[in-house]
Amino acid sequence: VQLQASGGGLVQAGGSLRISCVASGRTLTNYLMGWFRQAPGKEREFVAAVTWATGSATYYTDSVKGRFTISRDIAKNTVYLQMNSLKPEDTAVYYCAADQFYSGRYFAADEYEYWGQGTLVTVSG
């Protein structure tokens, strides 16, 4: 599976941005798709995840609940992260990831086998 993230950029605090991750090389049936982020000088952290199957489940870290929405378009093999009410502390490189053998640990980076290259989101205050 190859993952290509895009859509990052510079946005003012309070603004919105949608980033995308296109998967290729394999259909994502039964995969878990996640977004992580890494701010300068900080550890990579979980942001959101969605299961690929019909009736998908979504998961969020507390700091983005109510502001971010993860979704997937099965026909386009794409997962999105809609980010609203952005804050300067959301500034980071955002990475998409895919997990073929989901064990329930959606928040753990080592759960995921495949990673995209990252897209930079900068929120100015």
C-alpha positions, -999 to +999 in steps of 0.1 A: +000+000+000+013+034-010-001+065+008+001+100-006-010+129+017-018+163+005-037+195+013-016+210+040-008+247+041-009+279+061-042+289+077-051+315+104-063+304+138-100+297+137-098+287+100-104+254+083-084+230+062-090+196+047-062+172+041-064+141+020-046+107+017-049+087-014-041+050-011-028+029-040-016-006-046-043-024-028-080-021-019-084-012+017-112-036+027-110-042+065-081-017+069-080+009+096-069+043+084-054+068+107-040+103+109-011+112+132+008+144+136+042+155+148+050+190+159+086+203+160+104+188+190+075+166+200+066+129+197+043+117+169+007+116+183-025+100+173-052+124+158-080+103+143-088+069+128-116+053+108-123+017+099-127+011+061-157-012+063-193-002+057-207+013+089-173+026+097-162+035+133-143+067+140-119+075+168-104+109+179-079+122+204-096+144+229-079+176+218-096+175+183-130+161+192-157+184+179-133+202+156-119+175+133-138+150+113-122+119+096-140+103+067-132+080+038-144+077+002-143+040-007-147+047-045-117+070-045-096+050-020-091+082-001-093+093+035-099+129+046-093+149+077-115+180+079-101+204+104-122+233+117-115+259+144-078+254+140-055+265+167-018+273+167-011+241+187-025+221+157+006+231+138+024+199+128+033+176+100+003+153+095+008+117+084-017+092+072-013+056+080-029+022+072-033-008+093-041-041+077-044-062+109-064-040+132-061-053+168-080-024+185-050-002+193-061+025+169-041+051+189-007+034+186+017+043+158+032+008+159-002-007+150+001+007+115+021-010+088+020+017+061+027+054+063+025+084+039+051+111+036+033+138+056+018+171+048+026+203+068-002+222+085+007+256+099-018+276+119-008+312+125-020+329+157 
